[in-house]
Structure formats: structure tokens, C-alpha cells
């Protein structure tokens, strides 16, 4: 547990460091995915193996209390969330066969923007000017990055945009599920549904992994589970306003790993677009945190 007597600056510094480490692990997972794709495996097969080995990695956490983690009264919501998340993952893995890792990562930063807009229409959250301003900034950054009309926009760009929109809807479902179900239940159904819903699309492209790929997939599962565990501790230790922006270091890690492993060099437009997208997302985060604080004060 966090020591409440510990200075906030120390807790925030530790939370920021843990977030930077966690997104490095997430970038490493994407790098391993690209290695598997470069080995000739179909993106759908890679998605299934990634989820299967991820389920194995987190199974001790899920089953430490027996089958109690699967008790829920909201099974349809869990299934719908899993379906959206699986579709997002299939789009993401396919996109990585078409565009560089850093560009895909930068475009994925639009997820909070989509989630904010969807929350207005589907969850009845307030439609404030600052939300639409943040969304406008984020979409401007996306246009700077992809430069339609000035640069070729391939299918990978549209797949990442679709992936970001789908995962945004899935995140809203998690927000709703967290009001009634425990984190263990949410993670248990996430793991089970992702593995199931990516198995069937993988069947037409099925191939048994080589010993080398088995090691890659085992690493995916272990590194992915570690990333999410470290990120949980990051949010526990630090203020969200300090910790969340540190997550954008994922772009730096992705660019570095893309260069080292695949010889990818992000252009100036990728960095410029990512900067604008991040500005919009941070503005949105600041507004949501201030709104939440005001709501807590009004209830006190």
C-alpha cells in the first residue's frame, strides 16, 4: 500500500517512472508482434496466440480465488466489450503490416478523443465546449500526421483509426462494468473473450508457430502482463494528472524500437502530428480531472 505520509512529489515521481516503464513494455509487445508478422504469420493468427499466451500469463491472478472471478450479472456487456476489443486488436495487428510502429502509435493516441465524444452520445456525459475543443485539436493533429492530399494514405492508417475508435468504445464499457464488477472479473472476461473471439477469425489462416515463434509469443504474454501490472501500480502511486501524460512516452519507445529492429525512421510530420494530438488529449484529461474534483467537492 502507498504510504499516505509520503510526500506527493515522491509518489508522483515513482508513478511517472512506473508509467514510463509500463509503456516501454507495451511498445515491446508491439515490436514482438511485428517480428511475428515479419516471420510470415497472418495478423489474425498472431492476435490469437498473443491473447492465448497472455491468458496463460495472467491466469494465476484470475484463478487465485477459484472461479469467483467469473461471477457477474452483466455477461452480455462483457461479451460485447470483448467483441469490440477483439475487433480493435485485429485492426491494429493488420495495420502493423502496412505502417511504421511509431506512426501507428501516434495515431492510437486519438483514443481518448473518441472515448470523450462517445461518452457524450452514449453515456449522457456533459457536452462542454472544452471537450469539443480538445477533440478538434486531436483531429487536427491526426490530419497533420497523415496529411491527406499531400501524402499517400494507405489502408494501415484507416485500420489504426478504426482500432482506436473501437477500443474507445470498449473502454467506456469497462468504465460502466467497473461500477458493478471487480477488477478480477473484468480482467477474467477480457482474457477469455479476447482469446475466444480471435480464435475463430484465425482459423482460415491457421499455422503452428515455430519454436522461435513460441518463444516470441511467450514473451508477448509475459511482457504484456507485466506492463499492465506495472501500470496499475503507477496509477496507484501517482496523481492521474502526473501519471497519464507520461504514457505518451510510448511513442519515443516505439520510435526507438522501430528503428533498432526494423530500420524505421519517423518523419517530422509524425512527431508534429503526435504533439498536437497529445496536446488535445492532455487538455481533455485536465478538464475531466477538474470536473471530477468539483463533483467530489459538491458532494462533501
N, C-alpha and C positions, 0 to 999 in steps of 0.2 A: 504493500500500500504506500501511497505517496505521503510523505511526512508533511502535515499541514504547517508545521513551524518552519519549514524550509523556505528560504526567500523565493519569491515568484520568479525573479530573474534566473535563478539556478534551475528551477523546474522548467521554465520556458526554454532555456539553453539546452537542457537534456532532451526535451520534447522535440526541438528543432533538429538536433543531431540524430535522434532516432528516426525522424521522418526522412531525413536525407539518406540514411542507411536503408530504410524500407523501400524508397523509390529506386535506389540503386539495385536492390534485389528484383524489383518489378521490371526494370529495364533489362536485367539479366535474363529474366524469364522470356521476354520478347526476343532477346538475342538467341536464346536456345530454340525458340520457335522458328526463327529464320534459318538457323542451322539445320533443323529438321526439314524445313521446306526446301532448302538448297540441296539436301540429300535425295530429293525426288519424291518425298511423301506428299500426298494430297493434303491441302489445308484442313479438310473435314476430318481426315484420319488423325492428323496432328492434334486437332481440337479434342477429339475423343480421348486420345492417350494422355494428353495434358490433364484432362479432368479425372480420368481414371486413376492416374498416379497421384494427383492432388488429393483425391478422396482417400487413398491409402495413407497419405502423409498426415491427414488431419483426423483419421478415424479414432485414434486414442482420445482425442478431445471430444469427439462426438459420442463415443460409447462408454466414457468413463462412468456415466450414471445409468448404464444399461440402455434400454430403448426409450427411456423417458424423454429424450431429446426430440423424438418424433411425435410427441403428443401435441395436437393442435386442433382448433376448431375452424381453422381458415385454410384448409387444404387447397381449395380452388385458387386462392390468392398465391400460395406457394408455387403451385403448378404454373400459373400464368407468369409469375416472376421468373421462374426457371426457364420457361419458353422464350421470354424476351431476352434474358441474359445469354441463353444458348445461341439465339439468332445473332445477337451482337457479337459474340465471340467468333462465330463462323464468318461474319463480315470482316472482322478485324484480322483474323488469320489469313483470309483470302487477300485482303488489302496488302498485307506484308509481302506478297509475291509480286506486287506491282509498284510500290513506292518505298522510299527510304524510311528507315526506322525513325529518324528524327522528325521528318515531315509528318509521318503518321502520328507520332506522339504529340506534336504541336497541335494538330487538328483535333486530337482527342480532348484537349483542354477546353473545348466548347461544351463538354458535357454539363457543367453546372448551369450554363446559359439555357440549354434545352430543358433541364430539370426545373429551372425557375419559371419558364414560360408554361411548361406542362402543369406545374403546381397551381398556376392561376386558373387554368381552364378545367382541370380535373379534380383539384382538391379545394377549390374555393379560396385560395390564399389571395391576399390583397393585391390589386393591380396598381402598383405605385410607379410614379414617373421614374424613380431611380432604377427600378428593375428593368424597365424598357430601355433606359439609357445604357445600363450595363450590357443588355442583350445587343443593342445596336453597336456598341464598342466591340463586343466579341465577334459579331458577324463581319464588322469592318476588318478586323484582324484576319478573319478567315479569308476574305476576299484579297487582302494584301498577300497572304501566303500562297493562294492558288492562282491569283492573277488571271481570271478568265478573260479570254480575248487577247492576252499577251503571252501566255504560255500554254502548252498542251495540258489539258486536264484529263488524266486517264481514269479508268474505272476505279483504281485504288482510292482516289480522293473521295469519290461518291460512297464507296464502301466504308471508309472511315467515318464520314459524316453520318451515314446510316447507323453504324455501330455506336457512335456517340449518342445519337438520339434514342436508340433502343435501350442502352444502358442507363440513360437518364430516367426513362420510364420505370425501369427495374429498380432504380434507387428510390423512386417515390413509393413503390410498393414496399420496399424494405422499411421505409420511414413509417408507413402505415402498420406493417407487421410488428414493428418494434414496440408498438403500444400494447400489444396483446400477447406476443410470444417472446420467449427468452432468446438471447443471442445464440445459444447452443442449438435451439430448434431452427432458427433461421439459417445457420451455417449448415446444419444437417440436411435440410431440404435443398439448400443451394447446391451442395455437393452431389446429392443423389439425383436431382433433376438435371443438372448440367451433364452429368455422366450419361444419363438415360437419353436426354434429348439430343446429344451429339453423337450417340452410338448409331442411331438409325440413318442419319444423313451420311455417316462414314461408310456404311455397308457397301454401297456401289463402288467405292474407291479403296476397299479394304486391302491392306498389305501388312504382313507381320514385320515388326521392326527388327532390324539387325541388332546384334549385341551392342554396337556403338550407339544406336538409337535408343535402346533400352536404358542405357546409362544417361543419355540426354533427357529422356522422359522422367526418369527417377529424379534427376537433378531439378527438372521443372517442378515436380511435385514438392520436393523438399524446400527449394528456394522460394516458391510461391507461398507455401505455408508459413515459412519464416518471415517473409515480407509482411504478410497480414498480421502476424503475431506482433512483430516489432511496431507496426503502425498502430496497433491497439494500445500499446504502452506509450507511444508518442502522444496520442490523444489524451491518455490518462494523466500524463505528467504536465503537459503544456496547455496554455490557452489556445483555443482554436484559431484566434486571430494571429497568433505567432506561429503555430504549427502548420496550418493549411497552406500558406504561401510557400513554405519550404518544399512542399510536394512538387512544385514546378521545377525543382532541380532534376526531376526525371528527364527533362529534355536534354540537359547537359550530359547526364549519364548515357542517354540513348544516342546522342551525337557521338560521344566518345567510343561507345561500343560498336556503333555502326561503322565508324572509321577504322577501328582496330580489326574487326572481324570481316567486314565486307567492303572496305575501301570507300565508304560513302562519305561525301563531304557536303554538309548542308549549305545551301546558298544564303545570301544575305536576306532574301525575301522570307525564308523560313524563320530566321531569327526575328526579323521585323514584325512579321505577322504574329508570331508566338508572343512577342512582347505586348502587342495590342490586345490579343486575346486574354492574356494573363491580367492586364490592367482591368478589363471588363469583369473578369471573374473575381478579382480581389475587391473591386467596388461592390459587387453583388454580395460577397462574403461579409464585408464590413456592414452593409445595410441589414443583412439577416441577423448578425450578431447584436447590433444595436436594437433591432426590433424585439429580439428575444429578451434582452436585458430590460427593455421598457415594459414588456409584458410581465416579467417577474416582479418588477417594482410595483406595478399596478395591483398585483395580487397580494403584495406584502401588507 
